[in-house]
Amino acid sequence: MAKPLADIAVETKLPMLVTPLPGPNAKTIVAKDAQFVSPSYTRGYPLVAKSGRGAIVEDVDGNQFLDFAAGIAVVSTGHCHPRVVEAIQKQAAELIHISGTDFYYPNLVELAERLAGIAPGKEAKKVYFGNSGTEAVEAAIKLARYSTRRDKIIAFHGCFHGRTLGALSLTASKAVQRKGFGALLAGVFHIPYPNSYRCPYGNPSPCTCVESATFLETEIFKRLVDPSEVAAVFIEPIQGEGGYVPAPKEFLIELQRICRKHGILLVADEVQSGMGRTGKWWAGDHAGLEPDILCVAKGIASGMPLSATIARASLMDWQPGAHASTFGGNPVCIAAALATMDLLETQYIENARRAGEFLMDQMADWPVCHKIVGDVRGKGLMLGVEIVRDKKTKERAGDLREEIVNRAFEKGLLLLGAGENTIRIAPPLVIDQEQAEFAARTLEQCIADVEKSA
Ligand SMILES: Cc1ncc(COP(=O)(O)O)c(C=O)c1O
């Protein structure tokens, strides 16, 4: 692995805990948070962050943690990378906001050109800017409907596309995300997501799950909706919130073929898997995917709120006024994104690939050595460890997963769950070998401890 942190003066590379957790200051803030902050957030353990540098986060009591969650796969270049901070400070001193909806400014065009350049496919691209992943998806839904003049959409079980009402209509990750909100967008059909470990069609593992694509033609287009009415298929090439499940290459290629055949747009939601996290710009690149529309957010600006919906130029032909947002493409966020892209391009995408391979090597035998590890999977630094109660039945063990994640926190390693029973490994793309080794060792220790008491 390279030494990607060479240009970041980090004093600490590994966790250092100085109080019991949570510490006294953290306890006070958690209590006040309960009083004033929306209870819809899903905090697992009481990390109260004060500062961050590289892959290290310090809490309000001076405890230092190794961050393998990256603010939910967001801080791609690590916390407060000096070049990103410098770009933000410089831009903030020059122009904070003018609104790209009504006026022009240079860095918006520069970023659009750069994103168009790295989006897959030969055709020229255009870019719409928003502030969040869900906005990138909203824009994609509207653009797909507008440009095809069709209104039906196909999405997949387990996928997460956001929480605004349009995007939520595609989200099929957890019922609680939909419960209580009434009717969603009509004309959305969900089909089983391919899962090589748990093939929805009962094939033995590992499986290419091509049936998950052909199911469209064998069932959906025959029984539920004529393909001529379908605007788009939305897919996460690696399912994120749903459990860090990579779609097999064979499935993605077949899905693309079916979409092309019926004039249906293929929308890749790379909000979580994009911007180099998997060791290539896009997770779909591993399969040679050329989506018609690409949704990008999270890692694009190292933590500043920005999203992009990138589409073939001939497709993004909507009229002035058809779609816009006051804040979308804010100049300060764009400055952060340009600095982020420089760093990803020159160092960190390659580091994500190598660090991911290293971690996979460390974890590859866990399904054999640990009775509660059912599967280890993923690409680059988007890796999942699925926890099961019984390897034969593959019964999901969400409670054990929670216990493992909580124990890791107590040892100074920040992790998050994904789906019902998977541990998500999504560190900043800057981690070095020592940090990867520490994380793998600590996580394995937590798994072994929980296994003993299970
Ligand atoms: C694949 C994917 N799409 C969309 C979203 C929504 O992004 P945001 O929370 O920024 O609205 C997420 C968030 O986790 C995501 O993982």
Ligand as a Chemical Component Dictionary entry (heavy atoms), coordinates in Angstrom:
data_LIG
# 
_chem_comp.id                   LIG 
_chem_comp.type                 NON-POLYMER 
_chem_comp.pdbx_formal_charge   0 
_chem_comp.three_letter_code    LIG 
# 
loop_
_chem_comp_atom.comp_id 
_chem_comp_atom.atom_id 
_chem_comp_atom.alt_atom_id 
_chem_comp_atom.type_symbol 
_chem_comp_atom.charge 
_chem_comp_atom.model_Cartn_x 
_chem_comp_atom.model_Cartn_y 
_chem_comp_atom.model_Cartn_z 
_chem_comp_atom.pdbx_ordinal 
LIG C1 C1 C 0 -27.146 4.618  -2.909 1  
LIG C2 C2 C 0 -27.712 5.806  -2.198 2  
LIG N1 N1 N 0 -28.546 6.617  -2.860 3  
LIG C3 C3 C 0 -29.072 7.710  -2.275 4  
LIG C4 C4 C 0 -28.797 8.004  -0.952 5  
LIG C5 C5 C 0 -29.388 9.226  -0.333 6  
LIG O1 O1 O 0 -28.377 10.141 -0.057 7  
LIG P1 P1 P 0 -28.613 11.348 0.959  8  
LIG O2 O2 O 0 -28.678 10.758 2.335  9  
LIG O3 O3 O 0 -27.417 12.231 0.758  10 
LIG O4 O4 O 0 -29.883 11.998 0.562  11 
LIG C6 C6 C 0 -27.941 7.167  -0.224 12 
LIG C7 C7 C 0 -27.658 7.443  1.182  13 
LIG O5 O5 O 0 -27.207 6.631  1.925  14 
LIG C8 C8 C 0 -27.388 6.036  -0.861 15 
LIG O6 O6 O 0 -26.574 5.204  -0.210 16 
# 
loop_
_chem_comp_bond.comp_id 
_chem_comp_bond.atom_id_1 
_chem_comp_bond.atom_id_2 
_chem_comp_bond.value_order 
_chem_comp_bond.pdbx_ordinal 
LIG C1 C2 SING 1  
LIG C2 N1 SING 2  
LIG C2 C8 DOUB 3  
LIG N1 C3 DOUB 4  
LIG C3 C4 SING 5  
LIG C4 C5 SING 6  
LIG C4 C6 DOUB 7  
LIG C5 O1 SING 8  
LIG O1 P1 SING 9  
LIG P1 O2 DOUB 10 
LIG P1 O3 SING 11 
LIG P1 O4 SING 12 
LIG C6 C7 SING 13 
LIG C6 C8 SING 14 
LIG C7 O5 DOUB 15 
LIG C8 O6 SING 16 
# 
